[in-house]
Amino acid sequence: MLFNIIKPSGWTSFDVVKKIRGITKHKKVGHAGTLDPFATGVLIVGTQKDTKVLNKISSSFKVYDAILELGKSTDTLDIDGKIISEKNIPNLDSEKIELALKSFKGKSTQIPPMFSAKKVNGRRLYQLARKGISVKRNPNEIYIKRIKLLEYTKPCISFRVECSKGTYIRVLGKELAEKLSTVGFLKSLNRIQVGNYKLSNSLSIERFEKEWKC
């Protein structure tokens, strides 16, 4: 079975998998596309024989709404990290920001952040990062299909992006801040779509548990 679940902030994707396993009592449970602990939104969970299609779902294009706070950067590139630098925010308007956003459209490469679940030589990068160890990471080829400004109220930029598998929105936020001659980190990240699965059709864990038991 496949379930469209809303991942709460503060939960890991595996926390959701464990919870669904506990509710359904299904032994085989997995998810399609990891979300960072601070992030929220669509997480597709598969159980039993449907775990076989999770890789295909994970390869689908995904849509995110993000809020980038300018003027400060963190070691994790998100709100959960420690502030490591600060920089003045230049005078910006919607036109400048939209121009910077459009420069990311199409094919490009992106180096995965150290604070990520990606494995290098069998070790999760975040496990090394927590020990202060940084290792060489090979760049991912990514594709930004659509990207647009939703709102700018200093110091925060809200934007929406539709992108390929392997795109780190935290890295995109960092690079956007740099294009605007400052620094930044993601204040929030909400995945609103994975392939054909939309947030409007997602179930909270509480509602899923209630409906499953009915």
Order of alpha helices (4+ residues) and beta strands (2+ residues): beta-alpha-beta-beta-alpha-beta-beta-beta-alpha-beta-beta-beta-alpha-beta-beta-alpha-beta-beta-alpha
